[in-house]
Amino acid sequence: MKQVTPQEVEMLLTNKQPANIIDVREVDEVKTGKIPNAIHIPLGLLEFRMHELDKSKEYIMVCRSGGRSSMAFKLLENHGYKVINMSGGMLEWKGPVE
């Protein structure tokens, strides 16, 4: 499984590099804050909304601690998407939130 640290994701955003981030947490969790410009698709809906994603792009999967984003990673990878899991999830995120 390809992984990236929260610090590496923050560096991408700081350097204004393109980052396609998908937050798979539940609605009430996202209300506490999410990474700026992250797309919110709860894990339970990902299978039904993956058609909205572009297979030519690479997506960084994010959840609270890394477990659900790992499941999302496997689901999308099995359907031919390019994905990276953010290890540690939002518990390790020290960057800005919206």
N, CA, C and O atoms as a printed pandas DataFrame, in Angstrom:
     atom_number atom_name residue_name chain_id  residue_number  x_coord  y_coord  z_coord
0              1         N          MET        A               1    0.851   -1.189    0.000
1              2        CA          MET        A               1    0.000    0.000    0.000
2              3         C          MET        A               1    0.886    1.237    0.000
3              4         O          MET        A               1    1.753    1.399    0.859
4              5         N          LYS        A               2    0.657    2.092   -0.961
5              6        CA          LYS        A               2    1.412    3.339   -1.049
6              7         C          LYS        A               2    0.902    4.285    0.037
7              8         O          LYS        A               2   -0.303    4.498    0.170
8              9         N          GLN        A               3    1.838    4.856    0.818
9             10        CA          GLN        A               3    1.448    5.734    1.923
10            11         C          GLN        A               3    2.201    7.058    1.873
11            12         O          GLN        A               3    3.268    7.178    1.271
12            13         N          VAL        A               4    1.604    8.036    2.524
13            14        CA          VAL        A               4    2.197    9.354    2.668
14            15         C          VAL        A               4    1.920    9.806    4.101
15            16         O          VAL        A               4    0.897    9.443    4.680
16            17         N          THR        A               5    2.825   10.594    4.669
17            18        CA          THR        A               5    2.607   11.088    6.029
18            19         C          THR        A               5    1.788   12.377    5.984
19            20         O          THR        A               5    1.759   13.061    4.960
20            21         N          PRO        A               6    1.124   12.708    7.090
21            22        CA          PRO        A               6    0.414   13.982    7.147
22            23         C          PRO        A               6    1.344   15.170    6.872
23            24         O          PRO        A               6    0.935   16.158    6.261
24            25         N          GLN        A               7    2.593   15.066    7.327
25            26        CA          GLN        A               7    3.561   16.151    7.095
26            27         C          GLN        A               7    3.858   16.316    5.604
27            28         O          GLN        A               7    4.010   17.439    5.121
28            29         N          GLU        A               8    3.940   15.205    4.878
29            30        CA          GLU        A               8    4.180   15.273    3.436
30            31         C          GLU        A               8    2.991   15.896    2.706
31            32         O          GLU        A               8    3.170   16.654    1.753
32            33         N          VAL        A               9    1.781   15.575    3.154
33            34        CA          VAL        A               9    0.575   16.162    2.554
34            35         C          VAL        A               9    0.546   17.662    2.839
35            36         O          VAL        A               9    0.228   18.459    1.957
36            37         N          GLU        A              10    0.878   18.042    4.069
37            38        CA          GLU        A              10    0.904   19.461    4.418
38            39         C          GLU        A              10    1.929   20.207    3.557
39            40         O          GLU        A              10    1.681   21.339    3.141
40            41         N          MET        A              11    3.071   19.582    3.293
41            42        CA          MET        A              11    4.102   20.197    2.456
42            43         C          MET        A              11    3.590   20.397    1.026
43            44         O          MET        A              11    3.866   21.425    0.407
44            45         N          LEU        A              12    2.844   19.417    0.500
45            46        CA          LEU        A              12    2.256   19.569   -0.841
46            47         C          LEU        A              12    1.361   20.800   -0.892
47            48         O          LEU        A              12    1.437   21.602   -1.823
48            49         N          LEU        A              13    0.506   20.937    0.132
49            50        CA          LEU        A              13   -0.425   22.072    0.167
50            51         C          LEU        A              13    0.313   23.390    0.359
51            52         O          LEU        A              13   -0.031   24.391   -0.270
52            53         N          THR        A              14    1.321   23.397    1.220
53            54        CA          THR        A              14    2.110   24.604    1.468
54            55         C          THR        A              14    2.792   25.079    0.193
55            56         O          THR        A              14    2.884   26.279   -0.068
56            57         N          ASN        A              15    3.269   24.119   -0.601
57            58        CA          ASN        A              15    3.958   24.438   -1.853
58            59         C          ASN        A              15    3.003   24.591   -3.030
59            60         O          ASN        A              15    3.430   24.705   -4.180
60            61         N          LYS        A              16    1.714   24.593   -2.732
61            62        CA          LYS        A              16    0.661   24.774   -3.728
62            63         C          LYS        A              16    0.751   23.754   -4.864
63            64         O          LYS        A              16    0.440   24.060   -6.015
64            65         N          GLN        A              17    1.181   22.543   -4.522
65            66        CA          GLN        A              17    1.208   21.461   -5.502
66            67         C          GLN        A              17   -0.163   20.801   -5.536
67            68         O          GLN        A              17   -0.855   20.763   -4.519
68            69         N          PRO        A              18   -0.562   20.280   -6.693
69            70        CA          PRO        A              18   -1.890   19.655   -6.767
70            71         C          PRO        A              18   -1.973   18.431   -5.863
71            72         O          PRO        A              18   -1.097   17.567   -5.879
72            73         N          ALA        A              19   -3.028   18.376   -5.086
73            74        CA          ALA        A              19   -3.264   17.232   -4.203
74            75         C          ALA        A              19   -4.766   16.956   -4.203
75            76         O          ALA        A              19   -5.559   17.812   -3.811
76            77         N          ASN        A              20   -5.147   15.777   -4.638
77            78        CA          ASN        A              20   -6.546   15.369   -4.657
78            79         C          ASN        A              20   -6.794   14.527   -3.407
79            80         O          ASN        A              20   -6.459   13.344   -3.354
80            81         N          ILE        A              21   -7.386   15.168   -2.410
81            82        CA          ILE        A              21   -7.571   14.530   -1.103
82            83         C          ILE        A              21   -9.035   14.148   -0.940
83            84         O          ILE        A              21   -9.933   14.955   -1.180
84            85         N          ILE        A              22   -9.262   12.904   -0.526
85            86        CA          ILE        A              22  -10.617   12.437   -0.241
86            87         C          ILE        A              22  -10.690   12.051    1.229
87            88         O          ILE        A              22   -9.946   11.189    1.697
88            89         N          ASP        A              23  -11.592   12.699    1.946
89            90        CA          ASP        A              23  -11.811   12.443    3.370
90            91         C          ASP        A              23  -12.987   11.473    3.477
91            92         O          ASP        A              23  -14.101   11.804    3.071
92            93         N          VAL        A              24  -12.748   10.281    4.019
93            94        CA          VAL        A              24  -13.792    9.256    4.083
94            95         C          VAL        A              24  -14.451    9.149    5.461
95            96         O          VAL        A              24  -15.153    8.178    5.744
96            97         N          ARG        A              25  -14.223   10.149    6.314
97            98        CA          ARG        A              25  -14.861   10.139    7.636
98            99         C          ARG        A              25  -16.359   10.433    7.511
99           100         O          ARG        A              25  -16.844   10.834    6.453
100          101         N          GLU        A              26  -17.072   10.225    8.610
101          102        CA          GLU        A              26  -18.505   10.502    8.650
102          103         C          GLU        A              26  -18.750   12.009    8.764
103          104         O          GLU        A              26  -17.851   12.773    9.114
104          105         N          VAL        A              27  -19.974   12.416    8.463
105          106        CA          VAL        A              27  -20.348   13.836    8.439
106          107         C          VAL        A              27  -20.021   14.530    9.759
107          108         O          VAL        A              27  -19.447   15.619    9.751
108          109         N          ASP        A              28  -20.376   13.920   10.893
109          110        CA          ASP        A              28  -20.131   14.566   12.183
110          111         C          ASP        A              28  -18.642   14.724   12.468
111          112         O          ASP        A              28  -18.245   15.666   13.154
112          113         N          GLU        A              29  -17.815   13.823   11.956
113          114        CA          GLU        A              29  -16.364   13.942   12.146
114          115         C          GLU        A              29  -15.805   15.097   11.317
115          116         O          GLU        A              29  -14.932   15.832   11.778
116          117         N          VAL        A              30  -16.304   15.251   10.107
117          118        CA          VAL        A              30  -15.807   16.298    9.211
118          119         C          VAL        A              30  -16.194   17.681    9.729
119          120         O          VAL        A              30  -15.509   18.665    9.448
120          121         N          LYS        A              31  -17.289   17.759   10.485
121          122        CA          LYS        A              31  -17.715   19.045   11.057
122          123         C          LYS        A              31  -16.655   19.628   11.982
123          124         O          LYS        A              31  -16.617   20.841   12.187
124          125         N          THR        A              32  -15.794   18.781   12.544
125          126        CA          THR        A              32  -14.739   19.271   13.431
126          127         C          THR        A              32  -13.571   19.861   12.643
127          128         O          THR        A              32  -12.656   20.443   13.226
128          129         N          GLY        A              33  -13.604   19.712   11.319
129          130        CA          GLY        A              33  -12.577   20.279   10.458
130          131         C          GLY        A              33  -11.994   19.243    9.526
131          132         O          GLY        A              33  -11.789   18.088    9.902
132          133         N          LYS        A              34  -11.725   19.678    8.287
133          134        CA          LYS        A              34  -11.095   18.802    7.310
134          135         C          LYS        A              34   -9.964   19.551    6.623
135          136         O          LYS        A              34   -9.875   20.776    6.711
136          137         N          ILE        A              35   -9.113   18.819    5.948
137          138        CA          ILE        A              35   -8.008   19.435    5.216
138          139         C          ILE        A              35   -8.610   20.331    4.137
139          140         O          ILE        A              35   -9.522   19.901    3.431
140          141         N          PRO        A              36   -8.123   21.569    3.989
141          142        CA          PRO        A              36   -8.685   22.479    2.991
142          143         C          PRO        A              36   -8.751   21.847    1.592
143          144         O          PRO        A              36   -7.797   21.226    1.125
144          145         N          ASN        A              37   -9.891   22.024    0.952
145          146        CA          ASN        A              37  -10.175   21.540   -0.403
146          147         C          ASN        A              37  -10.307   20.027   -0.528
147          148         O          ASN        A              37  -10.425   19.511   -1.639
148          149         N          ALA        A              38  -10.290   19.307    0.590
149          150        CA          ALA        A              38  -10.511   17.855    0.529
150          151         C          ALA        A              38  -11.953   17.590    0.112
151          152         O          ALA        A              38  -12.868   18.323    0.487
152          153         N          ILE        A              39  -12.137   16.538   -0.665
153          154        CA          ILE        A              39  -13.472   16.112   -1.074
154          155         C          ILE        A              39  -13.986   15.175    0.016
155          156         O          ILE        A              39  -13.292   14.237    0.411
156          157         N          HIS        A              40  -15.206   15.429    0.502
157          158        CA          HIS        A              40  -15.759   14.562    1.545
158          159         C          HIS        A              40  -16.673   13.520    0.912
159          160         O          HIS        A              40  -17.718   13.849    0.351
160          161         N          ILE        A              41  -16.262   12.255    1.012
161          162        CA          ILE        A              41  -17.094   11.130    0.584
162          163         C          ILE        A              41  -17.004   10.083    1.694
163          164         O          ILE        A              41  -15.998    9.381    1.788
164          165         N          PRO        A              42  -18.035    9.962    2.537
165          166        CA          PRO        A              42  -17.982    8.966    3.608
166          167         C          PRO        A              42  -17.692    7.569    3.038
167          168         O          PRO        A              42  -18.156    7.228    1.950
168          169         N          LEU        A              43  -16.933    6.779    3.773
169          170        CA          LEU        A              43  -16.534    5.453    3.301
170          171         C          LEU        A              43  -17.722    4.630    2.806
171          172         O          LEU        A              43  -17.625    3.950    1.784
172          173         N          GLY        A              44  -18.838    4.690    3.526
173          174        CA          GLY        A              44  -20.017    3.912    3.148
174          175         C          GLY        A              44  -20.614    4.300    1.810
175          176         O          GLY        A              44  -21.358    3.520    1.214
176          177         N          LEU        A              45  -20.299    5.500    1.325
177          178        CA          LEU        A              45  -20.827    5.966    0.036
178          179         C          LEU        A              45  -19.805    5.887   -1.088
179          180         O          LEU        A              45  -20.147    6.097   -2.252
180          181         N          LEU        A              46  -18.561    5.588   -0.756
181          182        CA          LEU        A              46  -17.486    5.629   -1.750
182          183         C          LEU        A              46  -17.746    4.714   -2.940
183          184         O          LEU        A              46  -17.516    5.099   -4.086
184          185         N          GLU        A              47  -18.225    3.507   -2.669
185          186        CA          GLU        A              47  -18.491    2.556   -3.751
186          187         C          GLU        A              47  -19.505    3.114   -4.743
187          188         O          GLU        A              47  -19.419    2.843   -5.941
188          189         N          PHE        A              48  -20.468    3.896   -4.246
189          190        CA          PHE        A              48  -21.533    4.437   -5.084
190          191         C          PHE        A              48  -21.151    5.760   -5.744
191          192         O          PHE        A              48  -21.819    6.203   -6.679
192          193         N          ARG        A              49  -20.078    6.395   -5.261
193          194        CA          ARG        A              49  -19.676    7.694   -5.806
194          195         C          ARG        A              49  -18.332    7.662   -6.528
195          196         O          ARG        A              49  -17.877    8.694   -7.022
196          197         N          MET        A              50  -17.693    6.502   -6.595
197          198        CA          MET        A              50  -16.363    6.443   -7.216
198          199         C          MET        A              50  -16.402    6.857   -8.683
199          200         O          MET        A              50  -15.381    7.272   -9.232
200          201         N          HIS        A              51  -17.564    6.750   -9.325
201          202        CA          HIS        A              51  -17.677    7.176  -10.725
202          203         C          HIS        A              51  -17.430    8.683  -10.885
203          204         O          HIS        A              51  -17.167    9.152  -11.992
204          205         N          GLU        A              52  -17.514    9.440   -9.785
205          206        CA          GLU        A              52  -17.266   10.882   -9.819
206          207         C          GLU        A              52  -15.771   11.194   -9.902
207          208         O          GLU        A              52  -15.387   12.324  -10.201
208          209         N          LEU        A              53  -14.932   10.193   -9.638
209          210        CA          LEU        A              53  -13.480   10.382   -9.601
210          211         C          LEU        A              53  -12.866   10.115  -10.969
211          212         O          LEU        A              53  -13.434    9.387  -11.784
212          213         N          ASP        A              54  -11.716   10.703  -11.209
213          214        CA          ASP        A              54  -11.002   10.604  -12.476
214          215         C          ASP        A              54   -9.850    9.606  -12.324
215          216         O          ASP        A              54   -8.949    9.813  -11.512
216          217         N          LYS        A              55   -9.882    8.536  -13.098
217          218        CA          LYS        A              55   -8.848    7.501  -12.977
218          219         C          LYS        A              55   -7.463    7.985  -13.402
219          220         O          LYS        A              55   -6.466    7.322  -13.115
220          221         N          SER        A              56   -7.387    9.123  -14.076
221          222        CA          SER        A              56   -6.072    9.643  -14.486
222          223         C          SER        A              56   -5.401   10.436  -13.364
223          224         O          SER        A              56   -4.225   10.786  -13.467
224          225         N          LYS        A              57   -6.156   10.721  -12.279
225          226        CA          LYS        A              57   -5.600   11.476  -11.149
226          227         C          LYS        A              57   -5.229   10.522  -10.022
227          228         O          LYS        A              57   -5.724    9.397   -9.948
228          229         N          GLU        A              58   -4.344   10.997   -9.143
229          230        CA          GLU        A              58   -3.969   10.234   -7.966
230          231         C          GLU        A              58   -4.675   10.860   -6.764
231          232         O          GLU        A              58   -4.701   12.082   -6.617
232          233         N          TYR        A              59   -5.245   10.014   -5.909
233          234        CA          TYR        A              59   -6.009   10.491   -4.766
234          235         C          TYR        A              59   -5.351   10.085   -3.456
235          236         O          TYR        A              59   -4.858    8.966   -3.309
236          237         N          ILE        A              60   -5.353   11.018   -2.508
237          238        CA          ILE        A              60   -4.849   10.760   -1.160
238          239         C          ILE        A              60   -6.059   10.513   -0.268
239          240         O          ILE        A              60   -6.933   11.371   -0.140
240          241         N          MET        A              61   -6.105    9.331    0.349
241          242        CA          MET        A              61   -7.233    8.947    1.185
242          243         C          MET        A              61   -6.949    9.309    2.642
243          244         O          MET        A              61   -5.861    9.047    3.154
244          245         N          VAL        A              62   -7.948    9.919    3.311
245          246        CA          VAL        A              62   -7.788   10.393    4.687
246          247         C          VAL        A              62   -8.993    9.966    5.525
247          248         O          VAL        A              62  -10.133   10.018    5.062
248          249         N          CYS        A              63   -8.724    9.542    6.766
249          250        CA          CYS        A              63   -9.790    9.302    7.734
250          251         C          CYS        A              63   -9.294    9.783    9.099
251          252         O          CYS        A              63   -8.389   10.615    9.164
252          253         N          ARG        A              64   -9.869    9.276   10.181
253          254        CA          ARG        A              64   -9.466    9.734   11.508
254          255         C          ARG        A              64   -8.087    9.212   11.886
255          256         O          ARG        A              64   -7.235    9.975   12.340
256          257         N          SER        A              65   -7.861    7.894   11.698
257          258        CA          SER        A              65   -6.591    7.323   12.151
258          259         C          SER        A              65   -5.844    6.509   11.102
259          260         O          SER        A              65   -4.691    6.139   11.320
260          261         N          GLY        A              66   -6.475    6.225    9.977
261          262        CA          GLY        A              66   -5.818    5.462    8.914
262          263         C          GLY        A              66   -6.483    4.152    8.561
263          264         O          GLY        A              66   -6.178    3.573    7.518
264          265         N          GLY        A              67   -7.383    3.668    9.398
265          266        CA          GLY        A              67   -8.057    2.394    9.142
266          267         C          GLY        A              67   -9.057    2.445    8.004
267          268         O          GLY        A              67   -8.987    1.639    7.076
268          269         N          ARG        A              68   -9.987    3.384    8.068
269          270        CA          ARG        A              68  -10.998    3.493    7.006
270          271         C          ARG        A              68  -10.380    3.938    5.693
271          272         O          ARG        A              68  -10.813    3.510    4.623
272          273         N          SER        A              69   -9.359    4.805    5.768
273          274        CA          SER        A              69   -8.710    5.229    4.522
274          275         C          SER        A              69   -7.986    4.050    3.874
275          276         O          SER        A              69   -7.858    4.004    2.651
276          277         N          SER        A              70   -7.513    3.097    4.676
277          278        CA          SER        A              70   -6.905    1.876    4.128
278          279         C          SER        A              70   -7.947    1.056    3.369
279          280         O          SER        A              70   -7.665    0.518    2.298
280          281         N          MET        A              71   -9.153    0.964    3.932
281          282        CA          MET        A              71  -10.232    0.241    3.251
282          283         C          MET        A              71  -10.616    0.955    1.957
283          284         O          MET        A              71  -10.845    0.318    0.928
284          285         N          ALA        A              72  -10.682    2.284    2.022
285          286        CA          ALA        A              72  -11.000    3.070    0.826
286          287         C          ALA        A              72   -9.916    2.885   -0.233
287          288         O          ALA        A              72  -10.211    2.774   -1.423
288          289         N          PHE        A              73   -8.660    2.853    0.211
289          290        CA          PHE        A              73   -7.532    2.632   -0.686
290          291         C          PHE        A              73   -7.727    1.325   -1.457
291          292         O          PHE        A              73   -7.624    1.294   -2.684
292          293         N          LYS        A              74   -8.010    0.252   -0.724
293          294        CA          LYS        A              74   -8.166   -1.069   -1.349
294          295         C          LYS        A              74   -9.331   -1.086   -2.328
295          296         O          LYS        A              74   -9.217   -1.640   -3.422
296          297         N          LEU        A              75  -10.451   -0.480   -1.940
297          298        CA          LEU        A              75  -11.623   -0.437   -2.813
298          299         C          LEU        A              75  -11.295    0.265   -4.125
299          300         O          LEU        A              75  -11.560   -0.263   -5.205
300          301         N          LEU        A              76  -10.719    1.454   -4.021
301          302        CA          LEU        A              76  -10.420    2.221   -5.232
302          303         C          LEU        A              76   -9.324    1.564   -6.060
303          304         O          LEU        A              76   -9.412    1.524   -7.287
304          305         N          GLU        A              77   -8.297    1.052   -5.401
305          306        CA          GLU        A              77   -7.209    0.392   -6.133
306          307         C          GLU        A              77   -7.744   -0.811   -6.919
307          308         O          GLU        A              77   -7.334   -1.044   -8.055
308          309         N          ASN        A              78   -8.649   -1.563   -6.317
309          310        CA          ASN        A              78   -9.245   -2.726   -6.986
310          311         C          ASN        A              78  -10.088   -2.339   -8.196
311          312         O          ASN        A              78  -10.364   -3.175   -9.057
312          313         N          HIS        A              79  -10.498   -1.067   -8.263
313          314        CA          HIS        A              79  -11.275   -0.580   -9.400
314          315         C          HIS        A              79  -10.422    0.246  -10.365
315          316         O          HIS        A              79  -10.954    0.931  -11.238
316          317         N          GLY        A              80   -9.108    0.178  -10.206
317          318        CA          GLY        A              80   -8.214    0.805  -11.173
318          319         C          GLY        A              80   -7.840    2.252  -10.909
319          320         O          GLY        A              80   -7.305    2.918  -11.795
320          321         N          TYR        A              81   -8.112    2.760   -9.692
321          322        CA          TYR        A              81   -7.750    4.134   -9.356
322          323         C          TYR        A              81   -6.346    4.185   -8.767
323          324         O          TYR        A              81   -5.873    3.214   -8.175
324          325         N          LYS        A              82   -5.685    5.326   -8.935
325          326        CA          LYS        A              82   -4.363    5.562   -8.341
326          327         C          LYS        A              82   -4.594    6.216   -6.982
327          328         O          LYS        A              82   -5.149    7.312   -6.904
328          329         N          VAL        A              83   -4.173    5.550   -5.919
329          330        CA          VAL        A              83   -4.454    6.040   -4.571
330          331         C          VAL        A              83   -3.239    5.934   -3.651
331          332         O          VAL        A              83   -2.341    5.115   -3.846
332          333         N          ILE        A              84   -3.256    6.805   -2.639
333          334        CA          ILE        A              84   -2.240    6.825   -1.588
334          335         C          ILE        A              84   -2.996    6.940   -0.271
335          336         O          ILE        A              84   -3.981    7.674   -0.189
336          337         N          ASN        A              85   -2.555    6.234    0.749
337          338        CA          ASN        A              85   -3.173    6.331    2.070
338          339         C          ASN        A              85   -2.362    7.293    2.936
339          340         O          ASN        A              85   -1.138    7.183    3.007
340          341         N          MET        A              86   -3.043    8.242    3.598
341          342        CA          MET        A              86   -2.357    9.128    4.540
342          343         C          MET        A              86   -2.295    8.423    5.888
343          344         O          MET        A              86   -3.305    8.298    6.580
344          345         N          SER        A              87   -1.108    7.966    6.253
345          346        CA          SER        A              87   -0.923    7.240    7.512
346          347         C          SER        A              87   -1.188    8.156    8.705
347          348         O          SER        A              87   -0.859    9.342    8.676
348          349         N          GLY        A              88   -1.782    7.592    9.745
349          350        CA          GLY        A              88   -2.036    8.376   10.954
350          351         C          GLY        A              88   -3.303    9.187   10.918
351          352         O          GLY        A              88   -3.809    9.578   11.970
352          353         N          GLY        A              89   -3.835    9.453    9.740
353          354        CA          GLY        A              89   -5.089   10.180    9.583
354          355         C          GLY        A              89   -5.092   11.570   10.213
355          356         O          GLY        A              89   -4.046   12.176   10.443
356          357         N          MET        A              90   -6.291   12.047   10.481
357          358        CA          MET        A              90   -6.458   13.396   11.029
358          359         C          MET        A              90   -5.929   13.505   12.458
359          360         O          MET        A              90   -5.663   14.608   12.934
360          361         N          LEU        A              91   -5.775   12.378   13.143
361          362        CA          LEU        A              91   -5.184   12.437   14.491
362          363         C          LEU        A              91   -3.755   12.958   14.440
363          364         O          LEU        A              91   -3.280   13.559   15.403
364          365         N          GLU        A              92   -3.066   12.733   13.324
365          366        CA          GLU        A              92   -1.678   13.167   13.164
366          367         C          GLU        A              92   -1.562   14.481   12.384
367          368         O          GLU        A              92   -0.468   15.035   12.275
368          369         N          TRP        A              93   -2.667   14.982   11.845
369          370        CA          TRP        A              93   -2.652   16.191   11.020
370          371         C          TRP        A              93   -2.418   17.430   11.875
371          372         O          TRP        A              93   -3.168   17.686   12.818
372          373         N          LYS        A              94   -1.391   18.193   11.554
373          374        CA          LYS        A              94   -1.087   19.416   12.290
374          375         C          LYS        A              94   -1.319   20.677   11.449
375          376         O          LYS        A              94   -1.162   21.797   11.936
376          377         N          GLY        A              95   -1.692   20.479   10.191
377          378        CA          GLY        A              95   -1.885   21.597    9.268
378          379         C          GLY        A              95   -3.230   22.289    9.451
379          380         O          GLY        A              95   -3.975   21.985   10.382
380          381         N          PRO        A              96   -3.530   23.220    8.553
381          382        CA          PRO        A              96   -4.790   23.964    8.645
382          383         C          PRO        A              96   -5.999   23.071    8.348
383          384         O          PRO        A              96   -5.893   22.068    7.643
384          385         N          VAL        A              97   -7.133   23.457    8.895
385          386        CA          VAL        A              97   -8.401   22.784    8.618
386          387         C          VAL        A              97   -9.442   23.831    8.244
387          388         O          VAL        A              97   -9.319   25.011    8.573
388          389         N          GLU        A              98  -10.463   23.361    7.550
389          390        CA          GLU        A              98  -11.587   24.264    7.215
390          391         C          GLU        A              98  -12.885   23.654    7.677
391          392         O          GLU        A              98  -13.947   24.249    7.492
